[in-house]
Amino acid sequence: MCGKKSLERLGMRNTQVFVQGFDRPNISLRVDQFTAEGDKVEALVHRVRWADKPGIVYVATRNNAEQIMKALAGQNIRKRFSTTPA
């Protein structure tokens, strides 16, 4: 949802909307391609270990999240697990 439609769905009326860009040099987006699932998880664990903290890892499914949590736990990396419905 965005803009006017979001406000309508939320039932908000007589609102003021402020739209502004922002510079967040501490946020980055990276895409890597892997042919093997194990290589992908290993690379993710490595990046989490060495990344500035705190951080967020988004995954597509609960099963993916649980797999990554186990891999992080195996490396004694502190973590929290949260699910949010799509």
N, C-alpha and C positions, 0 to 999 in steps of 0.2 A: 504494500500500500504506500501511497505517497500523496503528499499535499492535500488537496481538497477532498479526495475520496476517503483518505484516512480520517479526516475530521468528521465527515458524514457518517462513516461506519461507527465511529466512537460516540456519535450523538452530540458533538460539540457545536455550539452556535456562538455567534458574535465573538469569534476568537481573533487574536492577532498572531500572525505567523511570521517568524523571522528566519530567513534562510541566509546562511553565511558559510563560506568555505573556511577551512582551517588547515594549518600546516602541522602535521604530526610526524616529525622525522624519526620518532621512535617506533613507528608502525611500518611494517614492511610486508609485502606479499611475494611469495616465492612459489614457483611451480617446478616440480621435478617429475620425471617419468621413470617408472621402474617396471621391469618385466616380471620380477618375482616378488611376491608379497613379503617374504622374509627380509629381502633387501630394503623394502620400503619401511618396514617397522624398525629395522636396525638403524637406518638413516635418521628416522624421526627421533628415536631414543638418543642418538648422538647429538642431534641439534638441540633437543630439550636439555640435555645435560650441560651444554656449553652456552646456552642462550641466557641473556639477562633475565632476571626474575622480577616480578612474577610474569607469567605468560599464559596464553590460552591456546589450546589445540582443538580445532573443530574437526569433527568426523561425521560421516554420513549416517552411520547406524550405531545402535547401542552395542551390537556385537563388536564393531571396530573399536569402540571406546573401551570395552572390557579387555580386548586383546592388547591394546596399548597400555592400559593400566597394569596388566600383568607384566608386560615387558619393562615398564618403568620401575615397578616394584622389584623386579629381578636385578635391577641396577641400583637399588636403594635410593631412588629419586623420589622425593616427597611430592605427593599429588593429591588432588581432590577430584571427585567424579560428580558430574551433574548432568542431568538430561533435561532437555527442553523440547517440548513437542514442536514439530515443524509447522 
